[in-house]
Structure formats: C-alpha cells, structure tokens
Amino acid sequence: MQIIQNIREKGSAIIIGVIAISLIGFIMMDTRTANSRSGSDSSIGKINGENIDSKIFAAKVEEMKAQRGGQSNGSEIYQLRQNAWDQLVTEKVLNTEFDKMGLIFSAKELSSIMFSEDAPQTMKQAFSDKTTGQYDIEKARQWWITAKKTKGEQRDAIENQIINPLILQTLAGKYSSLLAASAYYPSWMQEKDNADAQAFANISYVAVPYNTISDSTIKVSDDDLVDYMNKHKNIYKQDGGRIISYVSFNATPNSSDTLKAVQTLLSLKETFKADTNTTAFLARNLSATPFSDSYVAKSTLTMPQKDSVAALPTGGVFGPYLDGKNIVLAKMLGSRQLPDSVKCRHILVATANPQTGEPILADSIAKLRIDSIETAIKGGADFNAMVLKYSDDAGSKAKKGEYDYPLSEFSRIAKEFAETIFYGNAGDKKVVKTVFGYHYIEVLSQKNFVPAYKIAYEAKEITPSDETINNASAQATKLSGEARDAKAVDAYVAKNGLRKIDIPSLIKENDYQVGALQDARQLVKWAFEAKQGDVSDAFNMNDQFVVGILDKIQPDGLPDAKTARPMVELTVRNLKKGNEIIGKLSAATTLDAAAAIYKVQVGSAGADSTLTINAQIINGVGQEPKIIGAAFNKAYQTKVSEPIAGTNGVYLLKVNSVANKAGDTPQLAAAQATEKTRSMIQTTYSFFESLKKLADIKDNRSKLY
C-alpha cells in the first residue's frame, strides 16, 4: 500500500489531461465491482440503464473525502457527493460510447504507458530518482510485478487509483482524436469564406428604435408570454423544481455573550501575567489561538491594537480586545532584533520520508555522514558539488542548496533550522538536527534588522449562550406554529417587523444551497416533500433558525407566466412594438418616406469597409445580425427592403454597393485556413456535454441524502 499512499500524498488525484474535458479528471471506481452490484435494491440512480448502488457511491464519496484529509463537513460534503456523481456519470457515459466505437485498451498499451515518459505524473513522482529527479522506470517495473500479485483492498486501490483512470484517459484520448480527425475544411468552403471576408457593403438605412413607443402603451398578457414560449420551447424549457422563501432568526452571539467572554479574560489577566509556563497556561485555559514559540516582526501583526501590543514590556499583558471572533489577551514574552530576510545554504541527510514520516536512514549513519560532509567542506571541498552528490533536499539541488527566507516564514520552517539562520550571525556554519534529518547549514547573509516580538495570546471565541440560541429557536418555532400557510406568514412577518427572504431562482432536488444559506440541504428535502403553500418547522442552520415557505411547485417543462415574466416580458413587448412599427412602415417605398413617418434621419454605414458578412457590429447601429445579413442581399440593391425587426428596433435599408477589399496574401489565406481548421477541431472537444444530454440519466440521490 506504500505506493498508493505516496501517490495520494504527492498527487492527491490523477488528473486526466484530455483537452477541455475537465470532468474526466477524477478517480474512477472499479467498473467490475459496479457491474456486479448493478441489480442492487439500494440503487441511487441509473445511467444508461445501469443501476448505481448506494454503497459504491458512498465509498467513492469517502475516498474523495480521504484525499482531502478526511476533514469535510457541511456544504463540503454535499459538494463531494456532487463530484462523485459527476464522476460516475462521466465514466458510464464515456464507456458506453467507447463500446459503441469498439475502442479497447490492451495490456500492452498499459505497459507502454506506465513504463515510459507518458506515465501518470503521480507515478513519476513516486518513482523519481532522488539525485537526478528522473523517472526510474526499472523501479516502477519492479513495483508493478509485486502489485499484480496483491488482492483485496490493496488490489482495488491500485486499480481504482492508477489503472482505471489511465484506461479512461487513454480511451478518451482515442475518442477525441477520432472526432478531431473528422474535422475537414474543404477547399470550396475556404474559397467561399475568403470571398465573404473580402466583400463589404455600403448601405443607407432607416432605424426606428423600440423605445420610440412607450412601454406603458404595450400590454403583455400571460397568454402572450405562454404563446411565445411555446414557439421557442428549446430556449425556455427547464427542469422542474421549487420556488421557496424563508424567514430566519439570528442565533449569533449578542452583546451579552461578548461581555461574558470579556469578563472571563479579565478574570485571567493577572494570573496570565504572573504565570511562568506560557504553554501550560494556554493549554489549561483552552486558548482559541495556538502558541507559536517564535518571534514576529511588527509589520506581520494584524490586530488593530498592534502598536499597544508591541509597546508592552517583557511580561506585560494587553487586553482584553476584540480580534475577529475572539476576545484576546496578549502577553509579551520577549523582543529582539532580527533580520527581515536571510540567505542561507544547506545540505540535508534525510532520516525520514518528508511525506510519510517513515524512517529511511538510521540516525547514527546520518550523523556520521553529515559530520563527514562538514569535515570535507572545512577541508576545502566545493559546497555545490557536495549538494549535488549528497543532499536529499531535491528542492534546493538546482540552486546550490540555497534558500532566501523572509522573517514571515519563520514559523513555517523547522524550528531548529529557523533559529540557526535567524538567531545566529552571517557566516555561521553548523550541523543542526530537525525532524527531517541532519543539516549542514551556512548563513550567507542577513539583511534589514527590525524589532521582533514573541507574543502569547489567550483567546476566547465569542459563542452564543444557551439563552441566545433558545430565544432564536423559540421565535422560529412560534412562527411555524402560528402561521401554517403562506398568507399567514406574510401577515405574521408584517405584524412582528420581520423580513421574509424570497429566492427567485428555481431550487433543484439535489441542491444544498438556498440563496445565502450555504448548508440548507434539510430545507431543500422538506421542500420536495411538502405541498405548495406549506410552512416548515424551524430548521437549525449553523448560526440561525430558519422557517421555509414552499411558494410554488414548478413541474418539468415550460415555466408559468408569472415565473417567466422577468426573463421573457421584454422580448415579447419588443416583438409587439416591432409589429406596430412594421405596420406603419409597410407602405413606405423609399427610405425618405419611411424616415418621415417617424421623423428620423436616413443613416448610412459601410463606407469605412467594416460592414462585412463576418462583422459583429455595424458602426453607428450596433449589434444587428439580421441587418448585416440583409446588407448582402442582392434584391436590396435595386429596391428598399421590407421592414426588418432587429435586436434594438425596426430597420429598412437599401444596399448602395457591394465591393471587394484587396485580397489576402497566399500566406495569410493559408494561416486563416489553418486557424479555421484548428477552431473546428477545438469545437469537437466539447463532445462530452452533448453525450451527457443524449444519455439516459436518472438521479435518485435525494431519496438518501
């Protein structure tokens, strides 16, 4: 399992590097295990007809959680579940396509990739030579011979974390290569595109903006909105969900809670000042701020009272004062002048693996080796040569063993190392032992000495009292008990000076965030079990109690008129305005006649040769793709166009001329063709989202989570 542990620590996850397919970059599950359980009654969903067992899903979530250090809660757990589901969808959807295409991955391919420079980066890191940094293929081969004989959990870990992701990556690469190879830019299309790019139009036009007609004169009914959406179903069709609102009651600490923390620290102040064992005192009194036995420059102090703290005599205590969520006492333990930056060089003889902490060399042998190195350097041996030959610190090998450390890094360096380079003097040379092994250190230079302070903090977090929490809970419970429908909630809110938060966006069944509520999964689950108009019981969410109201159940399909009005009304209103304007302009046979109807000027565009078929805007007009297209309609070279409803208004135009700019050089034309082909190939890399839309995916996670 050691190689698996190394891979976890060095790489965290195997990143699958197929262009623009970031969803593929996840640790995949053992497909055979999933298939063997596909008939389980504990299915949380189906992907292309294949059941996804809840135990397999839960195991994947735990695996991802472990990769993040095992410390995930609240909204992080919900995000991990979403990531796990996305990964399973990715695997199943892609494998279905690979099977259709007959794409396979052979054992020979596995060996050729694992034992080459194309090996996964995490394997390279695990089997890199400490001296050269190169991938040790022979060491990887020896590990694989042993790994193939493993069984059970070890074997599963190897397949799930190395083999399966590598197979998926390779097959996805083959699939995308096939799509990319299908991108073809024929010569006739190149010639047409080149001709279109050279042609530019010169037009005269009349523009009647939609705002010529007042909004108040155009009524948009619910039927108008529904009729428009029915004609554009692909745009407005949406998955079902819930529209909810909520009332929250604050359970954060109040002034009484803050005063309690202040009084607690005041009672400790004199004892803190007199105590001689700071570490024990802070541990005994459960300080919210851990003790750091190091000196810091005044510039790194972040509290507003840093001038007062820095001015303390040794043994002096300042506070209590507010620092974020804590009430704090600060005690000055000492001060000294320290360099704000140090340059040093070192040679490390490691006794332990820096990632795992496992012993790699006996302490006695390491001590003899570092003493020999010290003796050799004192005898005139080249320091850089000794670094390259003996140092186990790969991070400094290429820099002659040198490091530049600002004082702000003191606490991040091994304590013995930091004290040597900051507390000593420039020119010091000595052997130092740290948790990593033995170092031979030379302090090359120290710059800009500044006052530095060692400070201990006794901190108490301001937390809500039971009284504060119970009061918020009681208010929320009273609301949910007295107001049992949406109208009653509105009346209660108005009577008691409360505020109801409306969530305009549609809540989906697996959501866990609701507006500003970051961990609202329990509220979402309630909303999908309740009836329209229901009021929830009080939910405890971190520092508040929340009562939800289910305002609307939105089924799959087109939204109703009320829901759609904010996003559709302007479009429909402009459509009605356009019809009215077109009706008045339809009789005009000349631009002057059309301009006279609405008392506007006849304009012109294109004289600067910018009005091409590929233009994004028309100078002086704006973004009007319909007008750009009409500018190259040959029929409008001999007559005025009919009124055209555009993005910002209604237009009539007359094409004055269509001319050609100077042709591109052969070199530029070839470059443009290459870019066009590249663009076509790039477009193929978005294939996954299309495959997912075509797949049969049934997501039942909300039944369990």
Order of alpha helices (4+ residues) and beta strands (2+ residues): alpha-alpha-beta-beta-alpha-alpha-alpha-alpha-alpha-alpha-alpha-alpha-beta-alpha-alpha-beta-alpha-alpha-beta-alpha-beta-beta-alpha-alpha-alpha-beta-alpha-beta-beta-alpha-alpha-beta-alpha-beta-beta-alpha-alpha-beta-alpha-beta-beta-alpha-alpha-beta
